[in-house]
Amino acid sequence: MNYGEMMVGALKLMVFGLGMVYIFLIIMIGAMKVLEVALRPFATLLDPPAAAPVKKAAAGSSEDAKLAAVAAAVVAKMLKK
């Protein structure tokens, strides 16, 4: 078996493998669509999602300011070198 035959065999194997993955993904997407339609009547049985907790803006902004000051100091020190 020479180099050319090996390359053709590798190309065939690659195309076959990629084709199988593509077919699997198409089947999986189709199955997900079918499940979506089948389970739609049961969506009302679920509890509504809880509201996200509110974070204080003042605590985060002071930390951001500290980080920005540290970053500015590092850049200034690097530019002096």
C-alpha positions as CSV (number, residue, x, y, z in Angstrom):
1,M,0.0,0.0,0.0
2,N,1.6,3.3,-1.1
3,Y,1.2,6.8,0.2
4,G,-1.6,7.8,-2.3
5,E,-3.7,4.8,-1.4
6,M,-3.4,5.5,2.3
7,M,-4.4,9.1,1.8
8,V,-7.5,8.1,-0.2
9,G,-8.4,5.6,2.5
10,A,-8.0,8.2,5.2
11,L,-10.1,10.7,3.2
12,K,-12.9,8.1,2.8
13,L,-12.8,7.3,6.5
14,M,-12.9,11.0,7.4
15,V,-15.9,11.6,5.1
16,F,-17.7,8.6,6.5
17,G,-17.0,9.6,10.1
18,L,-18.1,13.2,9.5
19,G,-21.2,11.9,7.7
20,M,-22.2,9.7,10.6
21,V,-21.8,12.6,13.0
22,Y,-23.9,14.9,10.8
23,I,-26.6,12.2,10.5
24,F,-26.6,11.7,14.3
25,L,-27.0,15.4,14.9
26,I,-29.9,15.6,12.5
27,I,-31.6,12.7,14.3
28,M,-30.9,14.2,17.7
29,I,-32.4,17.6,16.7
30,G,-35.5,15.8,15.3
31,A,-35.9,13.8,18.5
32,M,-35.7,17.0,20.5
33,K,-38.3,18.7,18.4
34,V,-40.6,15.7,18.8
35,L,-40.1,15.7,22.6
36,E,-40.8,19.5,22.7
37,V,-44.2,19.0,21.0
38,A,-45.0,15.9,23.1
39,L,-44.2,17.6,26.4
40,R,-45.7,21.0,25.7
41,P,-49.1,20.1,27.4
42,F,-47.2,19.4,30.7
43,A,-45.3,22.7,30.7
44,T,-48.1,24.3,32.8
45,L,-47.4,21.8,35.6
46,L,-44.0,23.3,36.3
47,D,-43.5,26.0,38.9
48,P,-42.6,29.4,37.6
49,P,-38.9,30.2,37.9
50,A,-37.8,32.1,41.0
51,A,-36.7,35.7,40.7
52,A,-33.0,36.2,40.7
53,P,-31.6,37.8,43.9
54,V,-30.7,41.5,43.6
55,K,-27.1,42.3,44.2
56,K,-25.9,45.6,45.7
57,A,-24.2,47.8,43.1
58,A,-22.1,49.7,45.7
59,A,-20.2,46.6,46.8
60,G,-19.3,45.5,43.3
61,S,-18.3,49.0,42.1
62,S,-15.8,49.5,44.9
63,E,-14.1,46.2,44.1
64,D,-14.1,47.1,40.4
65,A,-12.5,50.5,41.3
66,K,-9.8,48.7,43.3
67,L,-9.1,46.2,40.5
68,A,-8.9,49.1,38.0
69,A,-6.4,50.9,40.2
70,V,-4.2,47.8,40.6
71,A,-4.3,47.2,36.8
72,A,-3.4,50.8,36.1
73,A,-0.5,50.6,38.6
74,V,0.8,47.4,36.9
75,V,0.6,49.0,33.4
76,A,2.4,52.1,34.6
77,K,5.2,50.0,36.2
78,M,5.5,47.9,33.0
79,L,5.7,51.1,30.8
80,K,8.6,52.5,33.0
81,K,10.8,49.5,32.3
